């Protein structure tokens, strides 16, 4: 999970990226970007929203 928090006026913009690393039989690995629209990622999206809200409250 990679994320960036940026100020946007009186609000905060949160950019989050969820990656999954996969490897094949030849030990080659690749990082795949997952969609935030995937229902299985809902808890990650909610966690990112909490981080964003905490940053706004501290500002």
Secondary structure by P-SEA (a helix, b strand, c coil): cbbbbbbcccbbbbbbbbbbbbbccccbbbbbbbbcccccaaaaaaaaaaaaaaaaaac
